[in-house]
């Protein structure tokens, strides 16, 4: 396959004059769980951009979102300590020889932080004088304007622009158009960070894959993945499904009832069933693990079943994993073993109790030494690291393996047919 190149319209941080400039860097450090850093991979992945800014004489202000502080129903924002950027800052200070200033702003009980006010100006002066190494702003979603619409959002974007001379987006996983990922780019010279550049190059390996191309997709919801799933189906030679997504497909195809699968999702899946009758791309995992309960794994309450037993009208309990024996079938081993590109955004079982299917799948994929292996999504990477630490660690530096920092971003790019149609990326493109 020819070497992938970036779109020449994309403005790159390497092209920016950063000497003595304050640089607002939007990163995706959304890795805080239970008061600590869950997995530092997404933080480590941004070091290239941080170093590039320092090398060019820039003074960085970092910003990320953490969690979902905004209540979707009420619109209220709670600035909870468990969704603060504190653990990220602590991790960065342990890795980088700098002092990081965390700026605090007044918080409203129901509206989060209403404004990024002038109280930050003394810290910016100290940053310009190199008295501090970096500023880290609070969780972007604590700010009322981040996910708002109208004047509040525009005011926040302008407030962000007022604290810096240059804007750099390195948050590939934050693909939705919010004030800190999209709107601020209208008010400052804006550039793509090193990580985003790497992600875009590797996205082309999914969008224009070396064949045979096999994709493995799983998810807890079917309705939210319909668009990307249909687009991906058109690109693959073979598709493997897992999780509730696979249960929904099986329920629709065989006319059976499976615990946790709604009739609405079952009806939606019929389109994929009909499509696959013609194309025959979906590779079925024949042996599944059925459980009487979804809350845990109790002896005597789970068993292996076969899709040969799926007869119209039959009912099954919760199907919570694939049995690893499925991956020993000759056709499945041949398809995965002969693939030239494998994209994985999947945890096959309900974690943490039903892990055997995922572990076996990751092992089989790793045994293919001639394919591009592309893993996407925080959950996928977390379970790959937990279940197959050796495979995970060797993949970090392997020339044939790439770990995307955002699975949702990959699926959105697949649905749109181009990584350059993602709104935050679009904002970094030259227009003529």
Order of alpha helices (4+ residues) and beta strands (2+ residues): beta-beta-beta-alpha-alpha-beta-alpha-beta-alpha-beta-alpha-beta-beta-alpha-beta-alpha-beta-alpha-beta-alpha-beta-beta-beta-beta-alpha-beta-alpha-beta-alpha-alpha-beta-alpha-alpha
